[in-house]
């Protein structure tokens, strides 16, 4: 079935350190993998996405890597700052337009 | 600000009642998606519309229905409400319904059923 697993569920890192969140998906037909950041009381905000024709994409302190053979993708945040504290969701499509989301990672940046 | 607007922001109602949630997509976006976010189920896709027509259905209950109007705004109707329907309801929009098209989310409507 259509399934996305996300780990860890919670993550605490010291300010300035890096954070890594990993997701695996069940269907090799998936070709679009967005990451969303959700702050308290707000809707999910797209922070980066990757399509299956590339293996890595970077936007300033945020990067995403994709391994289609292993069916997993990861979010990397470097030089973390207090404003990075939020819940992060990975998602994937499965040959259609709807997104299937992971269960979320609550990231806490410790000053 | 994603450009997607949702009203109302909060809704408190009683079991058995019916409510309507409204969504206006980003300017130029033709496709609208509805998602439900609850503590135990996470973010779940409900239904998708494209240019006024239903395009895909997910785990949407029969008590729920939606439509997209000629001006492209969408409404999600929830009826015979139960306590378990309490959740955040998000609308998202994309330009066209392509598999790799970015979906932009609105701020959500928090529904509380008492």
Interface residues (C-beta under 8 A of the other chain):
Chain A: X31 X32 X34 X36 X42 X43 X44 X45 X46 X49 X51 X89 X91 X93 X95 X96 X97 X98 X99 X100 X101 X102 X103 X104
Chain B: X2 X4 X31 X33 X42 X43 X44 X45 X48 X55 X56 X58 X90 X94 X97 X98 X99 X100 X101 X102 X103 X104 X105 X106 X107 X108
